[in-house]
Amino acid sequence: MNMQCNIGAKGRAVRLKLGIAGILGGIAVAISFFLIQLNWGLVWIIPAGIIFGGSFSVFESWAGWCVIRAMGFRTPH
């Protein structure tokens, strides 16, 4: 798959900030679940999904590539 740069500097900065916020938010959710001693069953999927989403946003920022734009949708940044 060829990932051509399809976002500018402003879009990269926005994705980086959102990605960092997502990673930190996912870690905060995981810590809060741990502190309230939640039964981890399938609940671990929630913080893992948040952290994965944030990590993917950081990857998009690093690569200069947006998956939504690659599918043909226009985004504001």
N, CA, C and O atoms as a Maestro MAE file, in Angstrom:
{
 s_m_m2io_version
 :::
 2.0.0
}

f_m_ct {
 s_m_title
 :::
 protein
 m_atom[308] {
  # First column is atom index #
  i_m_mmod_type
  r_m_x_coord
  r_m_y_coord
  r_m_z_coord
  i_m_residue_number
  s_m_chain_name
  s_m_pdb_residue_name
  s_m_pdb_atom_name
  i_m_atomic_number
  :::
  1 25 0.848 -1.169 0.000 1 A "MET " " N  " 7
  2 3 0.000 0.000 0.000 1 A "MET " " CA " 6
  3 2 0.895 1.235 0.000 1 A "MET " " C  " 6
  4 15 1.806 1.353 0.820 1 A "MET " " O  " 8
  5 25 0.630 2.144 -0.919 2 A "ASN " " N  " 7
  6 3 1.400 3.369 -1.025 2 A "ASN " " CA " 6
  7 2 0.721 4.468 -0.215 2 A "ASN " " C  " 6
  8 15 -0.396 4.878 -0.530 2 A "ASN " " O  " 8
  9 25 1.396 4.943 0.824 3 A "MET " " N  " 7
  10 3 0.826 5.985 1.671 3 A "MET " " CA " 6
  11 2 1.462 7.315 1.302 3 A "MET " " C  " 6
  12 15 2.508 7.680 1.838 3 A "MET " " O  " 8
  13 25 0.827 8.040 0.381 4 A "GLN " " N  " 7
  14 3 1.333 9.342 -0.013 4 A "GLN " " CA " 6
  15 2 0.871 10.392 0.980 4 A "GLN " " C  " 6
  16 15 -0.225 10.300 1.534 4 A "GLN " " O  " 8
  17 25 1.710 11.382 1.200 5 A "CYS " " N  " 7
  18 3 1.373 12.467 2.108 5 A "CYS " " CA " 6
  19 2 0.103 13.158 1.611 5 A "CYS " " C  " 6
  20 15 0.057 13.635 0.477 5 A "CYS " " O  " 8
  21 25 -0.926 13.212 2.459 6 A "ASN " " N  " 7
  22 3 -2.179 13.836 2.044 6 A "ASN " " CA " 6
  23 2 -2.707 14.836 3.077 6 A "ASN " " C  " 6
  24 15 -3.861 15.257 3.003 6 A "ASN " " O  " 8
  25 25 -1.859 15.215 4.042 7 A "ILE " " N  " 7
  26 3 -2.239 16.253 5.005 7 A "ILE " " CA " 6
  27 2 -1.078 17.227 5.159 7 A "ILE " " C  " 6
  28 15 0.087 16.872 4.978 7 A "ILE " " O  " 8
  29 25 -1.422 18.447 5.494 8 A "GLY " " N  " 7
  30 3 -0.408 19.488 5.658 8 A "GLY " " CA " 6
  31 2 0.102 19.561 7.084 8 A "GLY " " C  " 6
  32 15 -0.217 18.720 7.925 8 A "GLY " " O  " 8
  33 25 0.891 20.573 7.332 9 A "ALA " " N  " 7
  34 3 1.512 20.749 8.651 9 A "ALA " " CA " 6
  35 2 0.465 20.964 9.738 9 A "ALA " " C  " 6
  36 15 0.606 20.453 10.850 9 A "ALA " " O  " 8
  37 25 -0.581 21.717 9.421 10 A "LYS " " N  " 7
  38 3 -1.627 21.974 10.413 10 A "LYS " " CA " 6
  39 2 -2.344 20.671 10.785 10 A "LYS " " C  " 6
  40 15 -2.593 20.415 11.963 10 A "LYS " " O  " 8
  41 25 -2.670 19.862 9.799 11 A "GLY " " N  " 7
  42 3 -3.326 18.585 10.050 11 A "GLY " " CA " 6
  43 2 -2.437 17.628 10.826 11 A "GLY " " C  " 6
  44 15 -2.915 16.888 11.686 11 A "GLY " " O  " 8
  45 25 -1.162 17.640 10.528 12 A "ARG " " N  " 7
  46 3 -0.219 16.792 11.257 12 A "ARG " " CA " 6
  47 2 -0.147 17.193 12.721 12 A "ARG " " C  " 6
  48 15 -0.112 16.340 13.609 12 A "ARG " " O  " 8
  49 25 -0.124 18.512 12.969 13 A "ALA " " N  " 7
  50 3 -0.061 19.003 14.349 13 A "ALA " " CA " 6
  51 2 -1.324 18.636 15.118 13 A "ALA " " C  " 6
  52 15 -1.254 18.244 16.283 13 A "ALA " " O  " 8
  53 25 -2.472 18.763 14.470 14 A "VAL " " N  " 7
  54 3 -3.740 18.408 15.119 14 A "VAL " " CA " 6
  55 2 -3.765 16.920 15.458 14 A "VAL " " C  " 6
  56 15 -4.161 16.543 16.560 14 A "VAL " " O  " 8
  57 25 -3.344 16.075 14.519 15 A "ARG " " N  " 7
  58 3 -3.347 14.634 14.760 15 A "ARG " " CA " 6
  59 2 -2.357 14.240 15.854 15 A "ARG " " C  " 6
  60 15 -2.625 13.328 16.637 15 A "ARG " " O  " 8
  61 25 -1.226 14.918 15.908 16 A "LEU " " N  " 7
  62 3 -0.249 14.633 16.960 16 A "LEU " " CA " 6
  63 2 -0.813 14.980 18.330 16 A "LEU " " C  " 6
  64 15 -0.684 14.200 19.274 16 A "LEU " " O  " 8
  65 25 -1.437 16.150 18.441 17 A "LYS " " N  " 7
  66 3 -2.020 16.562 19.728 17 A "LYS " " CA " 6
  67 2 -3.145 15.624 20.144 17 A "LYS " " C  " 6
  68 15 -3.224 15.229 21.308 17 A "LYS " " O  " 8
  69 25 -4.016 15.264 19.203 18 A "LEU " " N  " 7
  70 3 -5.103 14.333 19.523 18 A "LEU " " CA " 6
  71 2 -4.562 12.950 19.892 18 A "LEU " " C  " 6
  72 15 -5.091 12.291 20.787 18 A "LEU " " O  " 8
  73 25 -3.517 12.519 19.209 19 A "GLY " " N  " 7
  74 3 -2.926 11.218 19.507 19 A "GLY " " CA " 6
  75 2 -2.314 11.171 20.894 19 A "GLY " " C  " 6
  76 15 -2.502 10.202 21.629 19 A "GLY " " O  " 8
  77 25 -1.593 12.202 21.249 20 A "ILE " " N  " 7
  78 3 -0.992 12.258 22.590 20 A "ILE " " CA " 6
  79 2 -2.083 12.299 23.651 20 A "ILE " " C  " 6
  80 15 -1.979 11.638 24.685 20 A "ILE " " O  " 8
  81 25 -3.136 13.081 23.390 21 A "ALA " " N  " 7
  82 3 -4.260 13.138 24.335 21 A "ALA " " CA " 6
  83 2 -4.934 11.777 24.454 21 A "ALA " " C  " 6
  84 15 -5.326 11.375 25.549 21 A "ALA " " O  " 8
  85 25 -5.070 11.074 23.351 22 A "GLY " " N  " 7
  86 3 -5.674 9.743 23.377 22 A "GLY " " CA " 6
  87 2 -4.846 8.740 24.167 22 A "GLY " " C  " 6
  88 15 -5.384 7.959 24.951 22 A "GLY " " O  " 8
  89 25 -3.553 8.768 23.958 23 A "ILE " " N  " 7
  90 3 -2.673 7.843 24.686 23 A "ILE " " CA " 6
  91 2 -2.727 8.136 26.189 23 A "ILE " " C  " 6
  92 15 -2.876 7.226 27.004 23 A "ILE " " O  " 8
  93 25 -2.603 9.407 26.537 24 A "LEU " " N  " 7
  94 3 -2.646 9.775 27.956 24 A "LEU " " CA " 6
  95 2 -4.017 9.481 28.559 24 A "LEU " " C  " 6
  96 15 -4.110 9.040 29.704 24 A "LEU " " O  " 8
  97 25 -5.079 9.724 27.793 25 A "GLY " " N  " 7
  98 3 -6.429 9.412 28.273 25 A "GLY " " CA " 6
  99 2 -6.630 7.923 28.487 25 A "GLY " " C  " 6
  100 15 -7.245 7.518 29.474 25 A "GLY " " O  " 8
  101 25 -6.120 7.104 27.578 26 A "GLY " " N  " 7
  102 3 -6.223 5.656 27.726 26 A "GLY " " CA " 6
  103 2 -5.462 5.142 28.938 26 A "GLY " " C  " 6
  104 15 -5.918 4.239 29.639 26 A "GLY " " O  " 8
  105 25 -4.300 5.729 29.171 27 A "ILE " " N  " 7
  106 3 -3.520 5.350 30.354 27 A "ILE " " CA " 6
  107 2 -4.273 5.758 31.617 27 A "ILE " " C  " 6
  108 15 -4.306 5.007 32.592 27 A "ILE " " O  " 8
  109 25 -4.878 6.947 31.600 28 A "ALA " " N  " 7
  110 3 -5.649 7.401 32.763 28 A "ALA " " CA " 6
  111 2 -6.848 6.491 33.029 28 A "ALA " " C  " 6
  112 15 -7.152 6.189 34.183 28 A "ALA " " O  " 8
  113 25 -7.524 6.057 31.975 29 A "VAL " " N  " 7
  114 3 -8.655 5.136 32.135 29 A "VAL " " CA " 6
  115 2 -8.171 3.808 32.713 29 A "VAL " " C  " 6
  116 15 -8.802 3.255 33.615 29 A "VAL " " O  " 8
  117 25 -7.059 3.298 32.199 30 A "ALA " " N  " 7
  118 3 -6.521 2.031 32.705 30 A "ALA " " CA " 6
  119 2 -6.148 2.142 34.180 30 A "ALA " " C  " 6
  120 15 -6.431 1.236 34.964 30 A "ALA " " O  " 8
  121 25 -5.517 3.248 34.558 31 A "ILE " " N  " 7
  122 3 -5.136 3.441 35.956 31 A "ILE " " CA " 6
  123 2 -6.377 3.551 36.838 31 A "ILE " " C  " 6
  124 15 -6.422 2.978 37.927 31 A "ILE " " O  " 8
  125 25 -7.386 4.290 36.365 32 A "SER " " N  " 7
  126 3 -8.601 4.428 37.182 32 A "SER " " CA " 6
  127 2 -9.323 3.087 37.316 32 A "SER " " C  " 6
  128 15 -9.854 2.783 38.384 32 A "SER " " O  " 8
  129 25 -9.351 2.282 36.254 33 A "PHE " " N  " 7
  130 3 -9.948 0.945 36.358 33 A "PHE " " CA " 6
  131 2 -9.182 0.098 37.370 33 A "PHE " " C  " 6
  132 15 -9.781 -0.649 38.143 33 A "PHE " " O  " 8
  133 25 -7.858 0.219 37.360 34 A "PHE " " N  " 7
  134 3 -7.035 -0.541 38.296 34 A "PHE " " CA " 6
  135 2 -7.284 -0.088 39.732 34 A "PHE " " C  " 6
  136 15 -7.384 -0.914 40.639 34 A "PHE " " O  " 8
  137 25 -7.383 1.226 39.934 35 A "LEU " " N  " 7
  138 3 -7.553 1.754 41.290 35 A "LEU " " CA " 6
  139 2 -8.910 1.410 41.900 35 A "LEU " " C  " 6
  140 15 -9.018 1.237 43.114 35 A "LEU " " O  " 8
  141 25 -9.946 1.310 41.066 36 A "ILE " " N  " 7
  142 3 -11.251 0.935 41.615 36 A "ILE " " CA " 6
  143 2 -11.416 -0.588 41.655 36 A "ILE " " C  " 6
  144 15 -12.486 -1.100 41.982 36 A "ILE " " O  " 8
  145 25 -10.346 -1.294 41.319 37 A "GLN " " N  " 7
  146 3 -10.290 -2.759 41.362 37 A "GLN " " CA " 6
  147 2 -11.406 -3.388 40.536 37 A "GLN " " C  " 6
  148 15 -12.125 -4.272 41.003 37 A "GLN " " O  " 8
  149 25 -11.531 -2.922 39.324 38 A "LEU " " N  " 7
  150 3 -12.532 -3.429 38.398 38 A "LEU " " CA " 6
  151 2 -12.146 -4.818 37.931 38 A "LEU " " C  " 6
  152 15 -10.973 -5.082 37.668 38 A "LEU " " O  " 8
  153 25 -13.119 -5.706 37.826 39 A "ASN " " N  " 7
  154 3 -12.868 -7.036 37.285 39 A "ASN " " CA " 6
  155 2 -12.498 -6.876 35.818 39 A "ASN " " C  " 6
  156 15 -13.289 -6.338 35.044 39 A "ASN " " O  " 8
  157 25 -11.310 -7.332 35.418 40 A "TRP " " N  " 7
  158 3 -10.777 -7.015 34.108 40 A "TRP " " CA " 6
  159 2 -11.387 -7.811 32.977 40 A "TRP " " C  " 6
  160 15 -11.208 -7.387 31.835 40 A "TRP " " O  " 8
  161 25 -12.066 -8.884 33.156 41 A "GLY " " N  " 7
  162 3 -12.740 -9.624 32.082 41 A "GLY " " CA " 6
  163 2 -12.435 -9.083 30.689 41 A "GLY " " C  " 6
  164 15 -11.306 -9.192 30.212 41 A "GLY " " O  " 8
  165 25 -13.426 -8.508 30.045 42 A "LEU " " N  " 7
  166 3 -13.231 -7.889 28.725 42 A "LEU " " CA " 6
  167 2 -13.106 -6.370 28.808 42 A "LEU " " C  " 6
  168 15 -13.013 -5.696 27.782 42 A "LEU " " O  " 8
  169 25 -13.105 -5.837 30.015 43 A "VAL " " N  " 7
  170 3 -13.048 -4.383 30.205 43 A "VAL " " CA " 6
  171 2 -11.716 -3.807 29.737 43 A "VAL " " C  " 6
  172 15 -11.638 -2.617 29.434 43 A "VAL " " O  " 8
  173 25 -10.671 -4.621 29.672 44 A "TRP " " N  " 7
  174 3 -9.366 -4.128 29.241 44 A "TRP " " CA " 6
  175 2 -9.414 -3.600 27.814 44 A "TRP " " C  " 6
  176 15 -8.528 -2.849 27.406 44 A "TRP " " O  " 8
  177 25 -10.444 -3.984 27.040 45 A "ILE " " N  " 7
  178 3 -10.559 -3.541 25.653 45 A "ILE " " CA " 6
  179 2 -10.762 -2.026 25.583 45 A "ILE " " C  " 6
  180 15 -10.323 -1.388 24.626 45 A "ILE " " O  " 8
  181 25 -11.419 -1.450 26.582 46 A "ILE " " N  " 7
  182 3 -11.701 -0.009 26.556 46 A "ILE " " CA " 6
  183 2 -10.406 0.810 26.579 46 A "ILE " " C  " 6
  184 15 -10.169 1.575 25.644 46 A "ILE " " O  " 8
  185 25 -9.554 0.684 27.614 47 A "PRO " " N  " 7
  186 3 -8.317 1.488 27.578 47 A "PRO " " CA " 6
  187 2 -7.382 1.082 26.437 47 A "PRO " " C  " 6
  188 15 -6.682 1.930 25.884 47 A "PRO " " O  " 8
  189 25 -7.365 -0.198 26.082 48 A "ALA " " N  " 7
  190 3 -6.501 -0.627 24.978 48 A "ALA " " CA " 6
  191 2 -6.947 0.009 23.670 48 A "ALA " " C  " 6
  192 15 -6.110 0.414 22.865 48 A "ALA " " O  " 8
  193 25 -8.258 0.102 23.447 49 A "GLY " " N  " 7
  194 3 -8.770 0.735 22.233 49 A "GLY " " CA " 6
  195 2 -8.462 2.218 22.187 49 A "GLY " " C  " 6
  196 15 -8.125 2.754 21.131 49 A "GLY " " O  " 8
  197 25 -8.575 2.882 23.326 50 A "ILE " " N  " 7
  198 3 -8.262 4.311 23.383 50 A "ILE " " CA " 6
  199 2 -6.776 4.538 23.094 50 A "ILE " " C  " 6
  200 15 -6.418 5.440 22.336 50 A "ILE " " O  " 8
  201 25 -5.928 3.729 23.691 51 A "ILE " " N  " 7
  202 3 -4.483 3.858 23.472 51 A "ILE " " CA " 6
  203 2 -4.129 3.526 22.023 51 A "ILE " " C  " 6
  204 15 -3.291 4.202 21.426 51 A "ILE " " O  " 8
  205 25 -4.753 2.497 21.452 52 A "PHE " " N  " 7
  206 3 -4.497 2.140 20.049 52 A "PHE " " CA " 6
  207 2 -4.916 3.280 19.120 52 A "PHE " " C  " 6
  208 15 -4.188 3.624 18.189 52 A "PHE " " O  " 8
  209 25 -6.090 3.864 19.375 53 A "GLY " " N  " 7
  210 3 -6.550 4.977 18.550 53 A "GLY " " CA " 6
  211 2 -5.612 6.168 18.620 53 A "GLY " " C  " 6
  212 15 -5.312 6.793 17.602 53 A "GLY " " O  " 8
  213 25 -5.148 6.484 19.826 54 A "GLY " " N  " 7
  214 3 -4.186 7.574 19.979 54 A "GLY " " CA " 6
  215 2 -2.871 7.277 19.279 54 A "GLY " " C  " 6
  216 15 -2.274 8.156 18.657 54 A "GLY " " O  " 8
  217 25 -2.427 6.038 19.384 55 A "SER " " N  " 7
  218 3 -1.179 5.644 18.724 55 A "SER " " CA " 6
  219 2 -1.310 5.737 17.202 55 A "SER " " C  " 6
  220 15 -0.378 6.161 16.519 55 A "SER " " O  " 8
  221 25 -2.468 5.340 16.680 56 A "PHE " " N  " 7
  222 3 -2.684 5.434 15.237 56 A "PHE " " CA " 6
  223 2 -2.700 6.890 14.779 56 A "PHE " " C  " 6
  224 15 -2.203 7.210 13.700 56 A "PHE " " O  " 8
  225 25 -3.267 7.764 15.595 57 A "SER " " N  " 7
  226 3 -3.278 9.186 15.262 57 A "SER " " CA " 6
  227 2 -1.852 9.748 15.250 57 A "SER " " C  " 6
  228 15 -1.514 10.554 14.383 57 A "SER " " O  " 8
  229 25 -1.029 9.336 16.190 58 A "VAL " " N  " 7
  230 3 0.383 9.757 16.199 58 A "VAL " " CA " 6
  231 2 1.082 9.222 14.949 58 A "VAL " " C  " 6
  232 15 1.889 9.929 14.344 58 A "VAL " " O  " 8
  233 25 0.782 7.981 14.557 59 A "PHE " " N  " 7
  234 3 1.364 7.418 13.330 59 A "PHE " " CA " 6
  235 2 0.950 8.243 12.111 59 A "PHE " " C  " 6
  236 15 1.780 8.535 11.250 59 A "PHE " " O  " 8
  237 25 -0.333 8.621 12.035 60 A "GLU " " N  " 7
  238 3 -0.797 9.438 10.911 60 A "GLU " " CA " 6
  239 2 -0.037 10.762 10.870 60 A "GLU " " C  " 6
  240 15 0.326 11.242 9.796 60 A "GLU " " O  " 8
  241 25 0.200 11.341 12.031 61 A "SER " " N  " 7
  242 3 0.946 12.593 12.101 61 A "SER " " CA " 6
  243 2 2.377 12.400 11.612 61 A "SER " " C  " 6
  244 15 2.895 13.210 10.843 61 A "SER " " O  " 8
  245 25 2.998 11.338 12.057 62 A "TRP " " N  " 7
  246 3 4.380 11.062 11.668 62 A "TRP " " CA " 6
  247 2 4.487 10.798 10.168 62 A "TRP " " C  " 6
  248 15 5.414 11.277 9.513 62 A "TRP " " O  " 8
  249 25 3.534 10.034 9.626 63 A "ALA " " N  " 7
  250 3 3.581 9.662 8.216 63 A "ALA " " CA " 6
  251 2 3.047 10.761 7.305 63 A "ALA " " C  " 6
  252 15 3.324 10.753 6.106 63 A "ALA " " O  " 8
  253 25 2.283 11.711 7.857 64 A "GLY " " N  " 7
  254 3 1.677 12.739 7.020 64 A "GLY " " CA " 6
  255 2 0.549 12.188 6.180 64 A "GLY " " C  " 6
  256 15 0.253 12.712 5.107 64 A "GLY " " O  " 8
  257 25 -0.074 11.146 6.657 65 A "TRP " " N  " 7
  258 3 -1.090 10.418 5.904 65 A "TRP " " CA " 6
  259 2 -2.325 10.234 6.762 65 A "TRP " " C  " 6
  260 15 -2.218 9.847 7.926 65 A "TRP " " O  " 8
  261 25 -3.491 10.504 6.208 66 A "CYS " " N  " 7
  262 3 -4.749 10.363 6.930 66 A "CYS " " CA " 6
  263 2 -5.591 9.295 6.252 66 A "CYS " " C  " 6
  264 15 -5.857 9.382 5.053 66 A "CYS " " O  " 8
  265 25 -6.010 8.295 7.004 67 A "VAL " " N  " 7
  266 3 -6.779 7.192 6.443 67 A "VAL " " CA " 6
  267 2 -8.130 7.676 5.909 67 A "VAL " " C  " 6
  268 15 -8.601 7.178 4.886 67 A "VAL " " O  " 8
  269 25 -8.750 8.628 6.581 68 A "ILE " " N  " 7
  270 3 -10.047 9.136 6.135 68 A "ILE " " CA " 6
  271 2 -9.894 9.868 4.799 68 A "ILE " " C  " 6
  272 15 -10.711 9.691 3.895 68 A "ILE " " O  " 8
  273 25 -8.855 10.685 4.677 69 A "ARG " " N  " 7
  274 3 -8.598 11.367 3.396 69 A "ARG " " CA " 6
  275 2 -8.238 10.359 2.306 69 A "ARG " " C  " 6
  276 15 -8.592 10.553 1.143 69 A "ARG " " O  " 8
  277 25 -7.547 9.301 2.666 70 A "ALA " " N  " 7
  278 3 -7.174 8.284 1.681 70 A "ALA " " CA " 6
  279 2 -8.405 7.578 1.122 70 A "ALA " " C  " 6
  280 15 -8.376 7.075 -0.002 70 A "ALA " " O  " 8
  281 25 -9.485 7.537 1.900 71 A "MET " " N  " 7
  282 3 -10.728 6.918 1.440 71 A "MET " " CA " 6
  283 2 -11.561 7.886 0.604 71 A "MET " " C  " 6
  284 15 -12.611 7.500 0.090 71 A "MET " " O  " 8
  285 25 -11.114 9.140 0.457 72 A "GLY " " N  " 7
  286 3 -11.799 10.092 -0.406 72 A "GLY " " CA " 6
  287 2 -12.633 11.129 0.311 72 A "GLY " " C  " 6
  288 15 -13.226 11.985 -0.345 72 A "GLY " " O  " 8
  289 25 -12.704 11.089 1.635 73 A "PHE " " N  " 7
  290 3 -13.468 12.081 2.393 73 A "PHE " " CA " 6
  291 2 -12.598 13.310 2.630 73 A "PHE " " C  " 6
  292 15 -11.381 13.196 2.783 73 A "PHE " " O  " 8
  293 25 -13.224 14.484 2.661 74 A "ARG " " N  " 7
  294 3 -12.500 15.715 2.941 74 A "ARG " " CA " 6
  295 2 -12.601 16.013 4.438 74 A "ARG " " C  " 6
  296 15 -13.685 15.933 5.017 74 A "ARG " " O  " 8
  297 25 -11.492 16.349 5.053 75 A "THR " " N  " 7
  298 3 -11.472 16.715 6.458 75 A "THR " " CA " 6
  299 2 -11.020 18.164 6.578 75 A "THR " " C  " 6
  300 15 -10.311 18.653 5.697 75 A "THR " " O  " 8
  301 25 -11.406 18.864 7.636 76 A "PRO " " N  " 7
  302 3 -11.065 20.284 7.729 76 A "PRO " " CA " 6
  303 2 -9.577 20.573 7.916 76 A "PRO " " C  " 6
  304 15 -9.146 21.689 7.626 76 A "PRO " " O  " 8
  305 25 -8.778 19.623 8.383 77 A "HIS " " N  " 7
  306 3 -7.363 19.908 8.631 77 A "HIS " " CA " 6
  307 2 -6.526 19.076 7.710 77 A "HIS " " C  " 6
  308 15 -5.298 19.158 7.749 77 A "HIS " " O  " 8
  :::
 }
 m_bond[307] {
  # First column is bond index #
  i_m_from
  i_m_to
  i_m_order
  :::
  1 1 2 1
  2 2 3 1
  3 3 4 2
  4 3 5 1
  5 5 6 1
  6 6 7 1
  7 7 8 2
  8 7 9 1
  9 9 10 1
  10 10 11 1
  11 11 12 2
  12 11 13 1
  13 13 14 1
  14 14 15 1
  15 15 16 2
  16 15 17 1
  17 17 18 1
  18 18 19 1
  19 19 20 2
  20 19 21 1
  21 21 22 1
  22 22 23 1
  23 23 24 2
  24 23 25 1
  25 25 26 1
  26 26 27 1
  27 27 28 2
  28 27 29 1
  29 29 30 1
  30 30 31 1
  31 31 32 2
  32 31 33 1
  33 33 34 1
  34 34 35 1
  35 35 36 2
  36 35 37 1
  37 37 38 1
  38 38 39 1
  39 39 40 2
  40 39 41 1
  41 41 42 1
  42 42 43 1
  43 43 44 2
  44 43 45 1
  45 45 46 1
  46 46 47 1
  47 47 48 2
  48 47 49 1
  49 49 50 1
  50 50 51 1
  51 51 52 2
  52 51 53 1
  53 53 54 1
  54 54 55 1
  55 55 56 2
  56 55 57 1
  57 57 58 1
  58 58 59 1
  59 59 60 2
  60 59 61 1
  61 61 62 1
  62 62 63 1
  63 63 64 2
  64 63 65 1
  65 65 66 1
  66 66 67 1
  67 67 68 2
  68 67 69 1
  69 69 70 1
  70 70 71 1
  71 71 72 2
  72 71 73 1
  73 73 74 1
  74 74 75 1
  75 75 76 2
  76 75 77 1
  77 77 78 1
  78 78 79 1
  79 79 80 2
  80 79 81 1
  81 81 82 1
  82 82 83 1
  83 83 84 2
  84 83 85 1
  85 85 86 1
  86 86 87 1
  87 87 88 2
  88 87 89 1
  89 89 90 1
  90 90 91 1
  91 91 92 2
  92 91 93 1
  93 93 94 1
  94 94 95 1
  95 95 96 2
  96 95 97 1
  97 97 98 1
  98 98 99 1
  99 99 100 2
  100 99 101 1
  101 101 102 1
  102 102 103 1
  103 103 104 2
  104 103 105 1
  105 105 106 1
  106 106 107 1
  107 107 108 2
  108 107 109 1
  109 109 110 1
  110 110 111 1
  111 111 112 2
  112 111 113 1
  113 113 114 1
  114 114 115 1
  115 115 116 2
  116 115 117 1
  117 117 118 1
  118 118 119 1
  119 119 120 2
  120 119 121 1
  121 121 122 1
  122 122 123 1
  123 123 124 2
  124 123 125 1
  125 125 126 1
  126 126 127 1
  127 127 128 2
  128 127 129 1
  129 129 130 1
  130 130 131 1
  131 131 132 2
  132 131 133 1
  133 133 134 1
  134 134 135 1
  135 135 136 2
  136 135 137 1
  137 137 138 1
  138 138 139 1
  139 139 140 2
  140 139 141 1
  141 141 142 1
  142 142 143 1
  143 143 144 2
  144 143 145 1
  145 145 146 1
  146 146 147 1
  147 147 148 2
  148 147 149 1
  149 149 150 1
  150 150 151 1
  151 151 152 2
  152 151 153 1
  153 153 154 1
  154 154 155 1
  155 155 156 2
  156 155 157 1
  157 157 158 1
  158 158 159 1
  159 159 160 2
  160 159 161 1
  161 161 162 1
  162 162 163 1
  163 163 164 2
  164 163 165 1
  165 165 166 1
  166 166 167 1
  167 167 168 2
  168 167 169 1
  169 169 170 1
  170 170 171 1
  171 171 172 2
  172 171 173 1
  173 173 174 1
  174 174 175 1
  175 175 176 2
  176 175 177 1
  177 177 178 1
  178 178 179 1
  179 179 180 2
  180 179 181 1
  181 181 182 1
  182 182 183 1
  183 183 184 2
  184 183 185 1
  185 185 186 1
  186 186 187 1
  187 187 188 2
  188 187 189 1
  189 189 190 1
  190 190 191 1
  191 191 192 2
  192 191 193 1
  193 193 194 1
  194 194 195 1
  195 195 196 2
  196 195 197 1
  197 197 198 1
  198 198 199 1
  199 199 200 2
  200 199 201 1
  201 201 202 1
  202 202 203 1
  203 203 204 2
  204 203 205 1
  205 205 206 1
  206 206 207 1
  207 207 208 2
  208 207 209 1
  209 209 210 1
  210 210 211 1
  211 211 212 2
  212 211 213 1
  213 213 214 1
  214 214 215 1
  215 215 216 2
  216 215 217 1
  217 217 218 1
  218 218 219 1
  219 219 220 2
  220 219 221 1
  221 221 222 1
  222 222 223 1
  223 223 224 2
  224 223 225 1
  225 225 226 1
  226 226 227 1
  227 227 228 2
  228 227 229 1
  229 229 230 1
  230 230 231 1
  231 231 232 2
  232 231 233 1
  233 233 234 1
  234 234 235 1
  235 235 236 2
  236 235 237 1
  237 237 238 1
  238 238 239 1
  239 239 240 2
  240 239 241 1
  241 241 242 1
  242 242 243 1
  243 243 244 2
  244 243 245 1
  245 245 246 1
  246 246 247 1
  247 247 248 2
  248 247 249 1
  249 249 250 1
  250 250 251 1
  251 251 252 2
  252 251 253 1
  253 253 254 1
  254 254 255 1
  255 255 256 2
  256 255 257 1
  257 257 258 1
  258 258 259 1
  259 259 260 2
  260 259 261 1
  261 261 262 1
  262 262 263 1
  263 263 264 2
  264 263 265 1
  265 265 266 1
  266 266 267 1
  267 267 268 2
  268 267 269 1
  269 269 270 1
  270 270 271 1
  271 271 272 2
  272 271 273 1
  273 273 274 1
  274 274 275 1
  275 275 276 2
  276 275 277 1
  277 277 278 1
  278 278 279 1
  279 279 280 2
  280 279 281 1
  281 281 282 1
  282 282 283 1
  283 283 284 2
  284 283 285 1
  285 285 286 1
  286 286 287 1
  287 287 288 2
  288 287 289 1
  289 289 290 1
  290 290 291 1
  291 291 292 2
  292 291 293 1
  293 293 294 1
  294 294 295 1
  295 295 296 2
  296 295 297 1
  297 297 298 1
  298 298 299 1
  299 299 300 2
  300 299 301 1
  301 301 302 1
  302 302 303 1
  303 303 304 2
  304 303 305 1
  305 305 306 1
  306 306 307 1
  307 307 308 2
  :::
 }
}
